[in-house]
Every structure is written in C-alpha cells, then in structure tokens.
Amino acid sequence: MAMVEKIVFVTVGTTSFDPLIEVVSSRQLCKQFKSLGYTKVLLQIGRGTFEPEPILQPGFTLEYYRYKDTIADDIQNASLVISHAGAGNVLESLGAGKRLLVVINELLMGNHQFELAYQLYQDGHLLYATCSNLAEVVREIDATTLKPFPPGDTAKFSSFLDKAMGLS
C-alpha cells in the first residue's frame, strides 16, 4: 500500500518573506511537522534571498521553488497551507477548502494584511501567527476546527473586505 503524502505547502506569493521561509525550513519546525505526520514541506519562496537546505529523508522531504504559473495544484495537494497574508493567496487557499495558517509579516505591521487575516480569524476561517509563535500555532492546528469560507460569492467577499478595512 502506498503511503499517503501529508503535505505542508508554504507560499509567500510574488513577495519576499525570508523570516517565514527560514522558520518553516528550520530543523525545529521540520521535526515538528514530521512528528505531526506530515511527509513533505513544499515552499514557494518568491523573490526571497534565503534559500533553504533541501531535505530528502525516508518519510520526509523539504523542497522549494521560486515561482510557477499557478500554485493551484500545490494548494489542492496540501493538507495544510501556510501563507503570507496576501489577499490572493488567502482567498485561493480558503476557496480550495484548505486548512490555512496565515503568517503576518511583523515588518509590515499596520498594513491591510493583518486586518484581513484577523477578520478571517475572528470569523473562524483560519489561524494566524507571526514568525516568532509559528511553532506553537502549528502544534494547535490539528485540534482546531475551522469553518469553510463561503465559496464564490464576490459580494460577500467585498463586504467582508470593507469590514476588515474598517470601511463599513
């Protein structure tokens, strides 16, 4: 019987978010992913300068790439998506019905990304973390029940965005 892959997909979109890539590819977090039953960590690192050391062990791999035309398949194949707080990545992951952990870039505090992630967290659709508490939140994610995000209703999403941005 073939072993089912349990994949963590990490995406930073077209940006650079080296602290996130560094922490998810760290020996500590990879050990944690493996202990939680994940067999692969796939990183989309965008224009970051940090390049993680690939891991190829029996039962656990870590691989990365910079860009693809679409990350839809990577999101679809993932058991857990860890994403920067870019609206596009967040919506694509929620739309695919994936468990989503959004990591806030603390260097960009005060921007819309935090408001968006926090509103979706308040509504029970995702968890969020910073690079400094990511390991703790990953430990909790399997026990957390997240609500599916209502698919395809753009009016709902724009009113949601207005709410998150404090415009309504």
Secondary structure, DSSP 8 states (H G I E B T S, - for coil): ------EEEEE-TTS--HHHHHHHTSHHHHHHHHHTT--EEEEE-TT-S-----EEETTEEEEEES--S--HHHHHH-SEEEEES-HHHHHHHHHTT-EEEEEE-GGGTTSHHHHHHHHHHHTTS-EEEETTTHHHHHHHHTT-------TT-HHHHHHHHHHHTT--
